[in-house]
Amino acid sequence: MPRRAALDALTAALASAGAARDWVALDRAVGALSAQLRVLAASGPWSPAEKRALEALRAQHDKAAELCAAELELLGAQMHEMHANKAGFIAYALDNEPDTERNQA
């Protein structure tokens, strides 16, 4: 596969995983970047079109990092809320626990 097409495919993989909020696919795509870029770079100097494709890949990677940071912030807020309301969650769970002694058939 030509290098530009490979770079475009890497960019598309990051974009589609991010758009779908598919964290597993995004992790795989980001994790593969380093090795794949080393292989592509070993083919010699980058052409101007390949450099533009690299810039697009970098921009998409930055966007994915921002998306992950925003999701991390959201999850942190949810975890904080759950921790702050822990007693209420436990009381609710205990109140709705089935009474196995009264409901034996």
C-alpha positions in Angstrom: 0.0 0.0 0.0 1.4 3.4 -0.9 2.4 5.5 2.1 -0.2 8.2 1.5 -3.0 5.6 1.4 -1.6 4.0 4.6 -1.6 7.4 6.3 -5.1 8.2 5.1 -6.2 4.8 6.4 -4.7 5.5 9.8 -6.4 8.9 9.9 -9.7 7.3 9.0 -9.3 4.7 11.7 -8.8 7.3 14.3 -11.7 9.4 13.0 -14.2 6.6 12.8 -13.3 5.2 16.3 -13.5 8.6 17.8 -16.8 9.5 16.1 -18.3 6.2 17.3 -16.8 6.7 20.8 -15.4 3.2 20.4 -12.7 3.4 23.0 -11.4 -0.1 22.3 -10.9 0.6 18.6 -9.5 4.0 19.4 -7.0 2.4 21.7 -6.0 -0.1 19.1 -5.6 2.6 16.4 -3.5 4.8 18.6 -1.4 1.9 19.9 -0.6 0.8 16.4 0.5 4.3 15.2 4.1 4.2 16.4 5.1 0.9 14.8 3.2 1.7 11.6 4.8 5.1 11.3 8.3 3.7 11.8 7.7 1.2 9.0 6.4 3.9 6.7 9.2 6.3 7.6 11.8 3.6 6.7 10.8 3.9 3.1 12.7 7.2 2.7 11.9 10.9 2.6 8.3 12.0 2.7 6.8 13.7 -0.4 4.8 16.9 0.0 1.5 14.9 -0.3 2.7 12.5 2.3 3.7 15.4 4.6 0.1 16.8 4.2 -1.3 13.3 5.1 1.0 13.2 8.1 -0.3 16.6 9.2 -3.9 15.4 8.8 -3.0 12.3 10.9 -1.5 14.5 13.6 -4.6 16.7 13.6 -6.8 13.6 13.9 -4.6 12.2 16.7 -4.9 15.6 18.6 -8.7 15.5 18.1 -8.8 11.9 19.5 -6.7 13.0 22.5 -9.1 15.9 23.2 -12.0 13.6 22.9 -10.4 11.2 25.4 -9.6 14.1 27.8 -13.2 15.3 27.6 -14.6 11.8 28.2 -12.2 11.4 31.1 -13.4 14.6 32.6 -17.0 13.5 32.2 -16.3 10.1 33.8 -14.5 11.8 36.7 -17.5 14.0 37.3 -19.8 10.9 37.3 -17.5 9.1 39.7 -17.4 12.1 42.0 -21.2 12.2 42.0 -21.5 8.5 42.7 -19.0 8.8 45.5 -20.8 11.9 46.9 -24.2 10.0 46.8 -22.8 6.6 47.9 -25.0 6.5 51.0 -28.1 7.2 49.0 -27.3 4.5 46.5 -26.7 2.0 49.2 -30.0 3.0 51.0 -31.9 2.7 47.7 -30.4 -0.7 47.0 -31.2 -2.0 50.4 -34.7 -0.7 50.3 -35.3 -2.4 47.0 -33.7 -5.7 48.0 -36.1 -8.6 47.8 -37.1 -10.1 51.1 -36.2 -13.7 50.6 -37.6 -14.8 53.9 -41.1 -13.5 53.2 -41.3 -14.5 49.6 -40.4 -18.1 49.8 -42.6 -20.3 47.6 
